C-alpha cells in the first residue's frame, strides 16, 4: 500500500520508502508536523543513495522538527552534492533549543560540494549547523550565506569571524551576502 499525504497514519519513514530513486528533492518546513509523528528518527529507514540535491524551503532550524529532519535526511543521503536551505523565520531566543550533536558524530558528507543558505540569522542552531557541515564535508568547494536583513553590522562581523575561523574538512571558499535594506 502506498501512503497518502491525506492518510493521518502516514509517517515520514513511509513517505521516504517511496522516494528511494529520487535525485532532486525540494520540500517545505510546513509539512514536518504533518509527516513527523513524535520525533524524527536518527536516520531514515530507507537510504536515499540517489539523492544529489536537497532544498529545504520556508524553514527554521531551532524548532523540534527542522534541524532534526535535516540531520536525519543528511545521514540517509550518502551521495548528497548540493544542499540549499531557505530560512524563513527566526526566533528571538534559542537558549532552550539543543541538538545532541554527538548523535551525529558518524555523519560525513563525502560528496557535498555546495552549501547555500538564505536569510541566515545567526541563531545558535544555524551557526552550529554550518560549522557541522564545514567540519564534515571533505569535498566542499562553495558555501554561500546570505545574512538576514535585520541582523546589524556588529553581529554580521561576528558571523564572518566565527565561520571563517571554524574548522573545515576542505579548503572551501565561503562567501557572504548582506544587504541591510
C-alpha positions, 0 to 999 in steps of 0.5 A, a space after each residue: 500500500 502506498 501512503 497518502 499525504 491525506 492518510 493521518 497514519 502516514 509517517 515520514 519513514 513511509 513517505 521516504 520508502 517511496 522516494 528511494 530513486 529520487 535525485 532532486 528533492 525540494 520540500 517545505 518546513 510546513 509539512 514536518 508536523 504533518 509527516 513527523 509523528 513524535 520525533 524524527 528518527 536518527 536516520 531514515 529507514 530507507 537510504 536515499 543513495 540517489 539523492 544529489 540535491 536537497 532544498 529545504 524551503 520556508 524553514 527554521 532550524 531551532 524548532 523540534 522538527 527542522 534541524 532534526 529532519 535535516 540531520 536525519 535526511 543528511 545521514 540517509 543521503 550518502 551521495 548528497 552534492 548540493 544542499 540549499 536551505 531557505 530560512 524563513 523565520 527566526 526566533 528571538 531566543 534559542 537558549 532552550 533549543 539543543 541538538 545532541 550533536 554527538 548523535 551525529 558524530 558518524 555523519 560525513 558528507 563525502 560528496 557535498 560540494 555546495 552549501 547555500 543558505 538564505 536569510 541566515 540569522 545567526 541563531 545558535 542552531 544555524 551557526 552550529 549547523 554550518 560549522 557541522 557541515 564545514 567540519 564534515 564535508 571533505 569535498 566542499 568547494 562553495 558555501 554561500 550565506 546570505 545574512 538576514 536583513 535585520 541582523 546589524 553590522 556588529 553581529 554580521 562581523 561576528 558571523 564572518 569571524 566565527 565561520 571563517 575561523 571554524 574548522 573545515 574538512 576542505 579548503 572551501 571558499 565561503 562567501 557572504 551576502 548582506 544587504 541591510 535594506 
